[in-house]
Amino acid sequence: MTALLAHLQVPGPFPNPVTRPFWDAVQNHQLALQRCADCRKWVFYARHHCPHCWSQTLSWEAASGKGVLKSFSVIHRAGHPAWQAATPYLIALVQLDEGPTMLSQLLVDDPTQARIGGAVSLRCVQVGERMLPFFEPSGDDHAN
């Protein structure tokens, strides 16, 4: 599956000053999230202020890259033509161990391998010219 992804020419993402630290971490096969210095809650997606307490004292911290599969859908018809060659693939909601939920892809050979509540871990994958944050089942026993 990942060999196929390396040859896709897909649009975006387009990092901006707010999101660049996230994409820089992904480029290094890591996950970084914003964290509020005032309420100490983790924030995803990147923004200028904390959605929990409205503080503007957000900083970037390394995240574990681990989480739990919250929900998923098997995609047979891609939303953008560039992704069609990769179908079917799984779009997943991942509840990160740090708290936020992240929309991503779940890397499995067979959709029956996806388990709601199953542990997943970050796997950064080269997709065309971009490195993207995907997840894969991890087999860890920390799942809810």
C-alpha positions in Angstrom: 0.0 0.0 0.0 2.7 2.5 0.9 4.6 1.8 -2.3 1.6 2.9 -4.2 1.2 6.1 -2.2 4.7 7.2 -2.9 3.8 7.7 -6.6 0.6 9.7 -6.1 0.6 13.3 -7.0 -2.0 14.7 -4.5 -2.8 18.3 -3.6 -1.9 20.0 -0.3 -1.2 20.3 2.5 0.0 23.9 2.3 1.8 24.8 5.5 1.4 28.3 6.8 3.2 30.0 9.8 0.7 28.5 12.3 0.9 24.9 10.9 4.5 24.7 9.9 5.8 23.2 13.2 3.3 20.4 12.7 4.4 19.6 9.2 8.1 20.0 10.1 7.6 17.3 12.8 5.8 15.0 10.3 8.6 15.4 7.9 10.9 14.0 10.7 8.4 11.1 11.3 7.2 12.7 14.6 3.9 14.1 15.8 3.9 17.6 17.4 0.9 19.2 18.9 0.2 22.6 20.4 -0.3 22.8 24.2 -1.7 25.6 26.2 0.6 27.1 28.8 -2.3 28.3 30.9 -4.8 25.3 31.0 -2.2 22.7 29.9 -4.7 21.1 27.4 -3.5 19.8 24.1 -4.7 21.4 20.9 -5.3 19.9 17.5 -5.7 21.4 14.8 -3.1 24.2 14.9 -4.5 27.6 15.7 -3.7 31.0 17.2 -5.5 30.5 20.5 -6.5 27.7 22.9 -10.1 26.5 22.2 -10.5 25.5 25.8 -9.6 28.7 27.7 -8.9 31.2 24.8 -5.4 31.8 25.9 -2.9 32.8 23.2 0.0 31.1 25.0 0.3 28.0 22.8 3.5 26.2 22.3 4.6 23.1 20.3 5.4 19.9 22.2 6.3 16.4 21.0 3.3 14.0 21.2 3.4 10.3 21.6 2.0 9.4 18.2 -0.3 6.8 19.9 -4.0 6.7 20.1 -7.2 4.7 19.8 -9.3 4.1 16.7 -12.5 6.0 17.4 -14.3 5.5 14.0 -13.5 4.8 10.4 -14.9 4.6 6.9 -13.8 2.6 3.9 -13.4 5.0 0.9 -14.1 3.4 -2.5 -14.6 6.7 -4.4 -11.9 9.2 -3.6 -13.0 12.8 -2.9 -10.2 14.0 -5.2 -9.2 12.2 -8.4 -5.5 12.0 -7.4 -6.4 9.6 -4.5 -8.5 7.3 -6.7 -5.6 5.0 -7.5 -5.2 4.3 -3.7 -8.8 3.1 -3.2 -10.1 1.4 -1.2 -8.5 3.1 1.8 -9.7 3.8 5.3 -10.3 7.3 6.7 -10.0 7.2 10.4 -10.8 9.3 13.5 -8.0 8.7 16.0 -8.4 9.7 19.6 -4.8 10.7 20.4 -3.4 9.7 23.9 -3.0 13.4 24.5 -6.7 14.0 24.1 -7.5 15.6 20.7 -9.1 13.7 17.9 -7.3 13.6 14.6 -8.6 12.7 11.1 -6.2 10.6 9.2 -5.8 7.4 7.2 -5.5 4.0 8.7 -3.0 1.8 7.0 -4.3 -1.8 6.8 -4.2 -4.3 4.0 -7.8 -5.5 4.8 -10.5 -3.3 6.3 -11.5 -6.2 8.7 -8.2 -5.4 10.5 -9.6 -2.1 11.7 -11.0 -2.4 15.2 -12.9 0.4 17.0 -11.1 0.9 20.3 -8.0 -0.7 18.9 -4.6 0.9 19.6 -3.0 2.7 16.7 0.4 4.4 16.2 1.7 7.1 13.9 3.3 6.1 10.7 4.5 8.9 8.5 4.3 8.0 4.8 5.7 9.6 1.7 2.8 10.5 -0.6 4.1 12.0 -3.8 6.2 15.0 -2.7 4.8 15.2 0.8 5.2 13.3 4.0 1.7 12.7 5.6 0.8 11.5 9.1 -1.1 8.2 8.9 -1.8 5.6 11.5 -1.6 1.8 11.7 -2.8 -0.8 14.2 -0.1 -1.1 16.9 -1.1 -4.1 19.0 -0.4 -2.1 22.1 -2.7 -3.0 25.0 -3.5 0.6 26.0 -6.7 0.7 23.9 -10.0 1.6 25.6 
